[in-house]
Amino acid sequence: MSSPLSTYIVEDSPVIRENLIATLEELVPLQVIGSAEDETTALRWLAEAGRPCDLMIVDIFLKGGTGLGVLQAAQKLRPLTKKVVLSNFATPDMRRRCLELGADEVFDKSNEIDTLIAWCMQLAGASSTSN
């Protein structure tokens, strides 16, 4: 049996964060290892050495700072970690900006949760063959 994807979530809404964690952990071989609701907390976590992480799920608008800053730092500090954006503001321009900052995918919270889950399942399957 392969190990679950270690996942870190950056989302400022407690309700969305809790629902997302419950949904993903139920449907995907994934374990949420931590979360942040603002850019500062996420950057502090990113800077801590020795915390393996397969996947980061990042919202764009946070309580403090933005997910764009988190993506930019994650690209430097965790280049091998897969990074996805999950936002209500997934406009074409914002998608392009997120991809330029190192996001692997961008999903719209309002209508692409199933696509996110399928993408995570695919990632989990791919990581189990490389472990």
N, C-alpha and C positions, 0 to 999 in steps of 0.2 A: 504494500500500500504506500502510495506516495504521500509526502507531507502536504498539508494544506498551504495555500498561498498566504504568506504573512502580509497583512494589509493594514495600511495606515489611512485614516479618513480625516480630511480637513473640511469641516462643514459647520456653519455657525448655528443652524437651527437644531435644537435638541430633539424635536419630534422627527424631523427628517433624518437626522443622524441615527437615532435609535431604530427607526423603521428600516433604514438602509442596512444597518448592521444585522438586524434580525432576518431580513429577507436574504441578504447575501450569504450569511452563515448557514441558513437553512437550505438554500438551493445550489450553492457552489462549494466545492472543497476549499474553504477559505477561512482564515482566522484573523479577526481584527485585533491587532496588537497595540493599538492606541488611536487617539484622535485629538484634534485641536479645533478650536472655534475661531482662532485668529492667526494672522500671519506670524506674529512673534513666537507663539507657542510652537507652531509647526517648524519654524526655522531653528528654534532651540533643539527640537527633537531631531531634525535632520543633521545638525552639527554633532550630535552625540555619536561617538564611534562605537562600533560593535553591536549595532542593532540591525540585523538583517531584515530586509523588507523587499518583498517581491512586487508589491503593487501599492501605489498611492492613488486615492480618489480625492479630487480637489474641487471645491466650489470656487467660483470666481469672486463673489462678494461675501466678505467675512465681517465679523464683529469689529475687527481692526485689521487694516491692511487689506491685501487682495490675494486671491489664488494665483495671480500672475507672478507676484513676487515669490510665492512658494514654488511655482514651477521653475522659475529662473534659478533659484537656489538649489532645487532638487536636481536639476540638470548638471550642475557642477559637483554637488556633494554626493549624489546617488545616481550616477549615469546609467547604471545597469537596472535600476528599479523602473518598472513600467509605470507610467503616469497617465491617468485619465482625468478629464474634467467632466464634472456632472453639474450642470447649471441651468437655471431658467433663462439665461441670457446667451444661449448658444446661437447667436446670429452668424451669418457667413464671415463677417469681419472678425468677430471674437473667436470663432473656430480657427481661422487662419492665424491669428495672433497666438493662440494657445499652442498650436502645432509648431509655430516658429520658436516658442519658448521651451519646446521639448515634450509636449504632451503627445502620447501615442494615439489617443483618440479623444473626441469630445462628444458628450452625450447630453441631450436635452432632458431635464428632469421631468418635464410635463408629458413627454411621449416616447422616450427612448430607454426606459428602465429595462424593458425586456431585451433590448439590444445590448445594453450594458451587461446584463446577466449572461447572455449568450457569449459575449466577448470574454468575460471572466471565466466561463466554463472552458472556452477554447484555450485561454492562457493556462488554466490549471492543467488541462490535458497536455499541452506542450511542455509545461515545466515538469510534469511527472515522467516524461520520456527522457528529459535531460538530467534528472537527478541520479 
